[in-house]
Amino acid sequence: MNTTRLALGAVVLALTAMTWPAGAAEPWIVELRISPESWSGYGLHEIVEFQCSAVWSDGAEDPHCDRDTASSPIWTVYGCGVLTSAPEGETVLWCSEHNACDGEVRLSYGEFSQTASLSATLPTSRDDLPLTYGSHVDLSGVTDATRFAYCSMNDAEWEQYYAERLIEAQEFSDALEQYILDWYHGEADARIPIDLLPPTVASAKSKDWTLKRPEDVDPQEQWYIYPARSEPALDGFSGLIQNNAATNVTYLKALYIAPLGAQLLVEGDFPHARFMSYQIVEPFDPRFPVAANLGVMEVPIVDVDIDPDDGHVNPFRVGADRNTTNRHYHVAFDLEAGNAVELNRPVMGNPHFRDLQREMGNRRVGGPFASSGPYGDGGIVPGVLWLRYYAPDWGAEPLAGVPIPKVTLKLETGEEFWIQADFSLGANRGTVRVPGQWTRPQHPEDELDLLGPSLGWFKIFGLLQVRLDARGYQDSP
């Protein structure tokens, strides 16, 4: 299976031939850099951030291109895609749009300029584009042949596979916990070494895992957001979200890793909305693998079941004041390995679980990370915590009129921390706004030209939906 082509680096323009005017004391730029130096990949509304830096003749680094107070960096794009942020400043965001094209991003700073090349293509078959392309995980290196090999395993081989995955998980957990403790006591760097992390955790979509103390955590950095918005038909389907067909609902998504036995702690305010819920990835269990949204069984806790803090009100309960200003809560998830239903009794597997709610209170059991199973060749992938706000009040959307909740992790020995990853690649792919595509009426026996690997989510309307959906997946190129 082919994978997305990304070329990242830094390009240097050495201007050694330039000399400052005679008698002038000011230093001048000798190197102007753009990072990344180039980009190549699929032109599926890909978003890339380019950054400016420079070196001056006196040896001073100018990492933000802000030393020349008389001139700001100016960005322009030629031949491919568009700039989606202000064209002036240290960084700029570029979007490929839905394109196959070649071009360049050009940077001007003072009297000097530099370029980064752009090359966008479109996939031509399903095999070109991994199913995890728009998700938070990168499993593109696993081939179908590898996956199909699992289908021929007998019961004994499966049991051996489960045992090996559990051993790997424990070894990773132990190494991660020891590193966290070393950092906590000032004996290790905050950036977790890449060789300590499984490659499916330290991927392009979840990289630079960095430890933080709770007081240094910014909730704005912990989540990426699929915002609630009006019915797309009202604006001519001009602002659809690449990986989210829902409209009047906000999804917040946090990625994390932690040792087995740790806790994930959340505190926030009940939203001004019709419904809210948390879903955390299941306890680590190779028998029930997780790969992006394939095979996911999440462990939920919903609005009405969350006890508010002392002196506060849960507005989702019968008779409560839904406009109360005292609406704070805390939720805890134990991060374990095992069967999700068994570890979450009585609230899972019992049709009358609300009668037994008090036994677990605001606590549920999820996983510290997940197993990708056959789809990802058994690789460990980050855990995921979802928060959903359905139908935020008018005027309160998209975040339902409350601050973004704060998430921390806690070891069994009491140390609290957070591990922040750079998840911008997956977030950008999933949350980018794209225009809808109108298609002609489709008969089930027609050739299905409306579907293909370069489209995002789709919704087919009409009585023939099921037939078209099935044929779309079977027959699209």
ZAMARGU-4260 file (C-alpha; in steps of 0.2 Angstrom, whole numbers, plus 5000, padded with zeros to 4 digits):
<rodrens>
0) 5000/5000/5000 | 5007/5017/4996 | 5008/5030/5009 | 5007/5049/5009 | 5022/5057/5003
5) 5028/5071/5015 | 5045/5079/5013 | 5050/5090/5028 | 5066/5099/5032 | 5074/5116/5032
10) 5081/5126/5017 | 5095/5139/5019 | 5099/5153/5007 | 5116/5159/5010 | 5118/5177/5005
15) 5137/5179/5007 | 5139/5190/4992 | 5128/5203/5000 | 5137/5218/5009 | 5130/5231/5020
20) 5132/5249/5014 | 5148/5257/5017 | 5149/5265/5034 | 5134/5256/5041 | 5135/5248/5058
25) 5120/5237/5057 | 5122/5218/5054 | 5113/5210/5039 | 5105/5194/5035 | 5116/5180/5029
30) 5104/5165/5030 | 5086/5165/5027 | 5076/5149/5030 | 5059/5141/5027 | 5054/5126/5037
35) 5048/5114/5030 | 5059/5117/5014 | 5046/5108/5003 | 5030/5099/5004 | 5023/5084/4993
40) 5008/5074/4997 | 4990/5071/4992 | 4981/5087/4988 | 4966/5083/4999 | 4964/5099/5008
45) 4980/5096/5017 | 4986/5110/5029 | 5004/5114/5031 | 5012/5127/5043 | 5028/5136/5036
50) 5040/5145/5047 | 5053/5158/5045 | 5070/5160/5053 | 5086/5169/5049 | 5104/5171/5054
55) 5113/5188/5054 | 5130/5193/5050 | 5135/5195/5068 | 5131/5177/5071 | 5114/5180/5080
60) 5100/5168/5077 | 5083/5176/5072 | 5071/5161/5075 | 5055/5171/5073 | 5061/5183/5060
65) 5057/5198/5071 | 5074/5206/5073 | 5072/5217/5058 | 5059/5229/5066 | 5057/5239/5050
70) 5051/5224/5040 | 5040/5209/5044 | 5040/5192/5034 | 5028/5192/5020 | 5022/5176/5012
75) 5014/5173/4995 | 5009/5157/4986 | 5010/5153/4967 | 5003/5139/4957 | 4996/5128/4970
80) 4984/5130/4984 | 4980/5145/4995 | 4986/5154/5011 | 4973/5151/5025 | 4981/5163/5037
85) 4987/5181/5037 | 5001/5183/5025 | 5012/5193/5037 | 5022/5185/5051 | 5033/5172/5057
90) 5022/5158/5051 | 5009/5155/5038 | 4996/5141/5035 | 4994/5134/5017 | 4980/5123/5011
95) 4982/5112/4996 | 4963/5113/4992 | 4957/5098/4982 | 4971/5099/4969 | 4984/5090/4959
100) 4997/5104/4956 | 5014/5111/4958 | 5020/5128/4964 | 5029/5137/4978 | 5027/5147/4994
105) 5038/5162/4994 | 5045/5171/5009 | 5051/5190/5009 | 5060/5197/5024 | 5068/5214/5022
110) 5077/5214/5005 | 5079/5195/5004 | 5067/5181/4999 | 5067/5162/4999 | 5055/5148/4992
115) 5048/5131/4997 | 5042/5120/4983 | 5024/5112/4983 | 5018/5097/4974 | 5001/5090/4976
120) 4994/5074/4969 | 4977/5065/4970 | 4975/5046/4974 | 4970/5035/4959 | 4964/5020/4969
125) 4959/5014/4986 | 4976/5006/4989 | 4984/5023/4987 | 4975/5030/5002 | 4975/5022/5019
130) 4959/5021/5029 | 4968/5029/5043 | 4973/5044/5032 | 4961/5056/5041 | 4961/5049/5058
135) 4973/5052/5073 | 4983/5036/5070 | 4996/5032/5056 | 4994/5013/5052 | 4999/5016/5033
140) 5014/5005/5034 | 5004/4989/5037 | 5000/4979/5021 | 4984/4970/5017 | 4995/4954/5016
145) 5000/4956/5034 | 4982/4959/5039 | 4976/4944/5029 | 4989/4933/5038 | 4980/4934/5054
150) 4965/4926/5046 | 4974/4910/5045 | 4979/4909/5063 | 4972/4895/5073 | 4966/4896/5091
155) 4982/4892/5099 | 4991/4905/5088 | 4978/4918/5093 | 4981/4914/5112 | 5000/4916/5109
160) 4997/4933/5100 | 4986/4939/5115 | 4999/4934/5127 | 5013/4943/5118 | 5003/4959/5116
165) 5000/4960/5134 | 5019/4957/5138 | 5023/4971/5126 | 5010/4982/5134 | 5017/4979/5152
170) 5035/4982/5146 | 5030/4999/5138 | 5020/5004/5153 | 5035/5000/5165 | 5047/5010/5154
175) 5035/5024/5153 | 5031/5025/5171 | 5050/5025/5176 | 5053/5039/5164 | 5039/5049/5171
180) 5046/5047/5188 | 5063/5052/5183 | 5057/5068/5175 | 5045/5072/5190 | 5061/5071/5201
185) 5071/5082/5190 | 5082/5068/5182 | 5075/5067/5164 | 5071/5079/5151 | 5052/5083/5148
190) 5053/5077/5130 | 5050/5058/5130 | 5064/5050/5119 | 5057/5043/5103 | 5065/5026/5106
195) 5055/5023/5122 | 5039/5025/5112 | 5031/5012/5100 | 5032/5019/5082 | 5013/5019/5081
200) 5013/5031/5096 | 5027/5042/5090 | 5020/5044/5072 | 5018/5059/5061 | 5001/5061/5069
205) 5006/5060/5087 | 5024/5066/5089 | 5035/5076/5102 | 5027/5069/5117 | 5031/5081/5131
210) 5028/5080/5150 | 5020/5094/5159 | 5015/5098/5177 | 4997/5101/5180 | 5000/5120/5183
215) 5008/5121/5165 | 4994/5113/5156 | 4983/5123/5144 | 4967/5115/5140 | 4966/5123/5123
220) 4981/5113/5118 | 4974/5096/5124 | 4959/5094/5113 | 4956/5096/5095 | 4938/5101/5090
225) 4925/5097/5077 | 4914/5112/5081 | 4895/5112/5080 | 4888/5122/5066 | 4871/5126/5057
230) 4863/5114/5045 | 4875/5114/5030 | 4861/5116/5017 | 4858/5133/5024 | 4875/5139/5017
235) 4874/5129/5001 | 4886/5116/5008 | 4900/5128/5007 | 4908/5124/5024 | 4908/5105/5027
240) 4920/5097/5039 | 4932/5084/5031 | 4929/5070/5044 | 4913/5075/5052 | 4896/5074/5044
245) 4887/5079/5060 | 4880/5097/5062 | 4873/5103/5078 | 4886/5094/5089 | 4903/5098/5095
250) 4916/5084/5097 | 4932/5087/5107 | 4945/5074/5106 | 4961/5072/5117 | 4975/5060/5114
255) 4985/5053/5128 | 4997/5039/5134 | 5000/5033/5152 | 5006/5018/5162 | 4994/5004/5167
260) 4986/5008/5184 | 4987/5027/5181 | 4971/5038/5182 | 4965/5051/5169 | 4956/5065/5178
265) 4945/5078/5170 | 4937/5094/5178 | 4925/5105/5169 | 4908/5114/5169 | 4892/5106/5163
270) 4888/5113/5146 | 4873/5124/5140 | 4867/5110/5129 | 4854/5097/5127 | 4866/5082/5130
275) 4884/5079/5134 | 4894/5063/5136 | 4912/5057/5138 | 4919/5041/5129 | 4936/5034/5133
280) 4945/5020/5124 | 4941/5003/5131 | 4954/4995/5143 | 4969/4988/5134 | 4963/4972/5127
285) 4971/4964/5112 | 4955/4953/5110 | 4945/4969/5106 | 4957/4980/5096 | 4956/4998/5091
290) 4962/5006/5075 | 4956/5023/5072 | 4937/5021/5072 | 4938/5003/5067 | 4933/4991/5080
295) 4931/5004/5093 | 4921/5000/5109 | 4921/5015/5120 | 4917/5017/5139 | 4904/5031/5142
300) 4898/5042/5156 | 4884/5053/5151 | 4878/5069/5158 | 4864/5064/5170 | 4875/5051/5178
305) 4889/5063/5183 | 4888/5069/5201 | 4892/5088/5202 | 4904/5095/5214 | 4898/5100/5232
310) 4888/5116/5231 | 4886/5114/5212 | 4871/5108/5201 | 4870/5095/5187 | 4858/5104/5175
315) 4854/5088/5166 | 4844/5081/5180 | 4826/5082/5182 | 4820/5098/5191 | 4838/5106/5191
320) 4841/5124/5185 | 4848/5122/5168 | 4855/5140/5168 | 4864/5138/5185 | 4881/5147/5186
325) 4887/5133/5199 | 4889/5118/5187 | 4907/5111/5190 | 4911/5093/5190 | 4926/5080/5191
330) 4927/5064/5182 | 4940/5050/5184 | 4945/5036/5172 | 4955/5021/5179 | 4967/5016/5165
335) 4969/4997/5165 | 4970/4981/5155 | 4956/4969/5154 | 4938/4967/5148 | 4928/4983/5147
340) 4912/4975/5153 | 4919/4966/5167 | 4929/4981/5173 | 4915/4993/5172 | 4901/4983/5180
345) 4888/4987/5186 | 4886/5001/5173 | 4890/4991/5158 | 4881/4974/5154 | 4867/4978/5166
350) 4850/4985/5158 | 4846/4993/5175 | 4863/5001/5178 | 4856/5018/5184 | 4849/5009/5199
355) 4867/5004/5203 | 4876/5020/5198 | 4882/5025/5215 | 4893/5010/5215 | 4905/5018/5202
360) 4900/5037/5204 | 4910/5048/5192 | 4923/5034/5189 | 4924/5023/5174 | 4938/5011/5168
365) 4947/5014/5151 | 4963/5011/5143 | 4980/5019/5145 | 4983/5016/5126 | 4975/5004/5114
370) 4980/4989/5103 | 4978/4991/5085 | 4976/4972/5082 | 4977/4964/5065 | 4973/4981/5056
375) 4989/4988/5063 | 4999/4973/5065 | 4996/4973/5084 | 5005/4990/5087 | 5001/5001/5102
380) 4991/5017/5098 | 4987/5032/5109 | 4972/5032/5120 | 4957/5044/5115 | 4945/5053/5126
385) 4930/5060/5117 | 4918/5074/5124 | 4902/5077/5115 | 4890/5092/5116 | 4874/5089/5107
390) 4863/5104/5102 | 4872/5118/5111 | 4861/5133/5116 | 4859/5146/5103 | 4872/5159/5106
395) 4883/5147/5116 | 4890/5137/5102 | 4902/5129/5098 | 4908/5126/5115 | 4891/5127/5124
400) 4896/5142/5134 | 4909/5134/5146 | 4928/5133/5146 | 4936/5118/5139 | 4939/5105/5152
405) 4956/5102/5159 | 4964/5084/5159 | 4978/5077/5169 | 4985/5060/5173 | 4990/5053/5190
410) 5001/5038/5194 | 4996/5025/5207 | 5010/5033/5218 | 5001/5050/5217 | 5012/5060/5205
415) 5001/5071/5193 | 5006/5076/5176 | 5001/5077/5158 | 5009/5071/5142 | 5006/5083/5127
420) 5008/5077/5109 | 5009/5087/5093 | 4993/5080/5085 | 4992/5094/5072 | 4993/5083/5056
425) 4978/5072/5061 | 4969/5087/5068 | 4971/5097/5052 | 4966/5083/5041 | 4950/5079/5051
430) 4944/5097/5055 | 4948/5106/5039 | 4932/5115/5031 | 4929/5110/5013 | 4915/5114/5000
435) 4903/5101/4996 | 4901/5093/4979 | 4885/5091/4970 | 4882/5075/4961 | 4869/5070/4948
440) 4855/5058/4952 | 4861/5041/4953 | 4853/5024/4948 | 4860/5009/4956 | 4865/5001/4939
445) 4874/5017/4934 | 4893/5018/4935 | 4897/5026/4951 | 4907/5041/4946 | 4902/5051/4962
450) 4912/5040/4974 | 4931/5038/4975 | 4946/5038/4986 | 4949/5057/4985 | 4932/5061/4993
455) 4930/5063/5012 | 4914/5057/5020 | 4898/5056/5010 | 4879/5055/5013 | 4868/5048/4999
460) 4850/5053/5000 | 4835/5043/4994 | 4827/5026/4995 | 4842/5018/4986 | 4854/5023/5000
465) 4859/5006/5006 | 4861/4999/4988 | 4872/5014/4983 | 4882/5013/4999 | 4886/4995/4996
470) 4890/4997/4978 | 4900/5013/4982 | 4912/5004/4993 | 4913/4989/4981 | 4915/4998/4964
475) 4923/5014/4967 | 4941/5016/4960
</rodrens>
